[in-house]
Structure formats: structure tokens, C-alpha cells
Amino acid sequence: MLSQVKGLSRHFTEETLRAYLLDRSVRLDNGCLVVRGYGDQRGVYQKLAGRAWAHIAAFVVFVGDYDPELDVHHVCGVPDCIEPAHLRQITHAENCRVRTQHPQCRNGHDREIDPRSGRYRKVCRACNRDAQKRWRERQAAQVAEARARYGRSVADGS
């Protein structure tokens, strides 16, 4: 069963992986069992035990009956939760349908609704505009630096 988990280190058995996951996790007030994987980011999908996703490894160890063709879905919506009662397997299409969309981007801008799909746009226009402005400024600075290295100035025109 563990051999079906992509990226999982081969030295784990079901018992050692179960102990490993429980040692690296903490129970929250809302009932979620949150795992701490590589790095210190919280609220994102966690990788551990090689390069395997923690929620998939937890599903295999705690729930069993894993089908690699299906996605493991968090019923609670917390990406780093490994509580067995909060994990279930669904098709990729169903996973895309039930995925929540936030009305604001991570910088707090209101997202627009795409008229073609009726869903929020993936990219916030304000954040995209700011990113493009930063990119243009970086490019202009690199061009000016390269011209200065070769003895040319911006005023020379070539």
C-alpha cells in the first residue's frame, strides 16, 4: 500500500510512518490534526517523509484503501490537516468543483468575477498590474546597469 504513495521514502513501514506523522502533528481546537512538514509555513500543503504529501501519506496509513487515481480532499478546508475523519478521496473534477474561492486575493483586493465562467478570476488585476510595474522597473534598472558597464548612458540613445 505504501508503495503507491508517490515520493514516499522507502524505509517507512505503516507503523513507523504512523508514529512519524503523529510526532510531527498537533491537535487544534477545531478538531484538525495539523502536521508540521519541511519548512515553517503554516496553512499550506506539507511535504514530509521523503517528498510525499503529508495528507496523502496520512490517508494511506490511517484510513487505508488508497486509490492513486483519485485526489485526497480535505473536508475541513485546512490544507495541512491530516485528521483521518477530515480526509476523503474524490475525483479530480469533483475536487475542482468543491474548491472554495476567496472573494479577496492574498493582498486584500476584491476579485472580479470572470463573465465566461461565473467564477472569481485566478489573478487579481491590481496585483498583476503592480507585479508588471515592478518587473518593468527591474528591467529598466538592468538595462541602465548594462549600459553603464559598457560606457553608455541612457541619454546617448544607443
N, C-alpha and C positions, 0 to 999 in steps of 0.2 A: 504493500500500500504506500509506504514512504517513497518508493522508487518513482511513483507517479508525480511527485511534487518537484516541479522544475526549480533547479538551483539549490536544492537542499543538500547540505553536507552529508556525505555517505557514512560518517562514523556515528550518526544518531540511530538509536533504536526508538521504538514508540515510547518506552518508559523514560529514557534519558531526555528525549525531546519534550515530553510532558513536563518533567521536572525543570528543564531549562526554561520553558515558557512561563511556568508558574513562578520561578525565581525572579524573572525579569518583569513581572507584571504587578499591578496594584489595583485594588478594587475601589471604584469611585462611588459616590453617594447615589448616583442614578442607576447603579447596578452593573455598569460596564466594567469589564476586566481589561484595563489598558496596559499594553505592553510597551516597554522601552527598548527599541531596537538600536541600530547603529546611529550615532549622532544624538543631538539633544533636541531635535524638533519634535513638538507635540502637536497632535491633531492631523497628522499625515499618515499615510500607509507606511508601515515599518518593515524593514528587511532585517532578518537575523538568521542564524543557523546556516551560514553559507551565504547564498544570495536569494533565499526563499522569502516570499512574503509571509509575514507572521500570521495573518488571518487565515491563509490557506493551510499553513502547517498546523495551526490550531484546529481547523476544521477536520483535517485528517486524523489528528491524534485524539481529539475529544469527542467528535461526532462520528467519524468513520464514514464509509460508503461514499467516498470521494469520486466524482466523475470529472476528469480533466477537461472535458468538452464544455462544461458549464462554469459560470462565474460564481465566486463566493460573494454573497451580498450581505452587507451589514443592515439588519433591520433597524437598529438604533440610530444609524447615520453617523456613528463615530468611527472614522477610518482606522484608528489604532486599537480598536476594541477586539478582544479575542474571546469574549464570553460565548460559550457554545450555544446558549439559548438565543443569542443575537445574530447568529450566522446561519445562512441557508443558501442552497445552490439554486440558481436560476439561469435561464439562457442569457446570452449577451444582449439580445434585443430587449428582453424584459428588464435587464439591469439598466439599460439606457433610458427606458421609459420611466422607471421609478426614481431615477436620479433626481435629486432636488436641484433646483436652480435658484440662486440667490438674487434678489432684486437689486443688490448693490455689488459692485466689484470690490476687490480687497482694499481699495483705497477710498471707498465710501461713495463713489459716484453712482448715480442711478443708471441702471442699464436700460437700453432701449429694447423694444420688442421687434423682432425681425418679422416684417409683414408676410414673408413667404412661408415661414414655419410656425409663426404664432408663439415662438419661444423667445426667451431673452437671448440677445446676441452674445456670442462667446467672448468677444473682445470689446471692452469699453472704449468708446470713441475718444473720450477725454484722455484716458491713459495711453492709448495708441498715439494720439497727437503729441503728448508730452514725450513719449519714447522716441518718436520720429524727430522731434526737435533736439533732443539730447544726442541722437545719432548724427544729425547734420552738424551740430556743434563739434562733436568729436572728429568727424571727417574734416571739417574746416581747419581744426587745430592740427590734425596730422598733415594736411596739405601745406599749411603755413610752416610747420616744423621742417618738412622735407624741403621746401623751397629755401628756407633759411640755411639748411645744411649745405645746399649747393650754391649759396651766394645770391639767390634770387629773392626778391621781396614780392609781396602781393601787388604793390604799386607798379612793378615792372611789366606785369601783364603776361609774361610768358614763363 
